[in-house]
């Protein structure tokens, strides 16, 4: 590429909080960010950001459209936000001659069945699992699995649709609930070939951790390791608090890093950001997933990186630098501990308002309380829901203090959620 403006192609599903954070980081770096999102291509630039319209279920067509658009605006790097864009981003990086994850690896990382198969073949700890059609008979499927089991859709993320079942009645109810979710208009609109597949896995007990990292030509560099201090035991698996640095023992952290690095190799991931989820118990480390993308949504605000001299930067700026070929070796996560609480939806209904935000923000260590739910918005808790009420961020000298800060702030908040009215006819 000849000398000229520095550009990065960012693929996302929508223009949301995380894409705006990348946009702000790009402005600080003097980098032109070219968006590609699955917006309606019949409306001319509805968000005013010049984004390219793509369809993640039409990979070949979308690849051709993006390559044509980039002929006059060559890019220095490619990044993906969220799970769905990872495969298309990998194809584009390959065709543009830029370093990235191989498309086959990105597809395997996104596919729950392929992930389990490759990790099992690689000798990693993995639960017993089967994948079945969503229209299968739950009673017949139950004969093939051991309880307790976890029933999950293969096309959704963020614990959406993931349900634990401990007995036969619970299994049938969970299977039918996931089947109904997959048949919903919202999921059908994804036009994903696996939207009719349900995966059943043996439940894995243990403590859960997350690892944020960068693969640099196959070598893992850990950026942060998160504790998930709230038990994730079911029947649903709503994530609430992330805290870093991890309070796990040094030997446990090393085992997690080793297993994640090996799992990434088994999947074929090679260059770019990764986000891994693990469970640790007496048997060892179970790698649940290694996603070919960074941590999602506003949770990235927990991470700041400092150079030897100068001001700290956020994860988005670090990833933009990495995408453009810069070394990230001089940047280390700040010394302070940080935590985020993803404010759970306590019940379904119509969100009206929140009180106590000023009180929560005044808690020592709390950086911000950001409500993302909008007044009059209909709320759907897990397992059907796909959002949170908002986020609480804190920084403190220790992980314990950061965790306590977000818990105390959450205790100050009072939500008004009106029940949905049921209309009946006589």
ABEGO torsion letter per residue (X at the ends): XBBEBBBBBBBBABBBAAAAAAAAAAAAAGBBBBBBBBBBAABBGAAGAGBBBBBAABAAAAAAAAAAAAAABBBABBBBBEAAAAAAAAAAAAAAGBBBBBAAAAAAAABAAAAAAAAAAAGBBBBBBBBBBAABBAAAAAAABBOBBBBBBAABBGGBGBBBBABAAAAAAAAAAAAAAAABAAAAAAGBAAAABBBBBBBBBEBBBBBBBBBBGGBBBBABBBBBABBBAOABBBBABBBOBBABBAAAAAAAAAAAAAAAAAAGBABEBBBBBBBBBAAEBBBABBBABBBBEAAAAABBBBBABEBBBBAAAAAAAAAAGBBAAABBBBABBBBBBBBBBABBEBBABBBGAAAAAABBGBABBBBABBBGBBBBBOAABABBAEBBBBBBABAAAAAAAAAAAAAABBBBBBBBBBBBBX
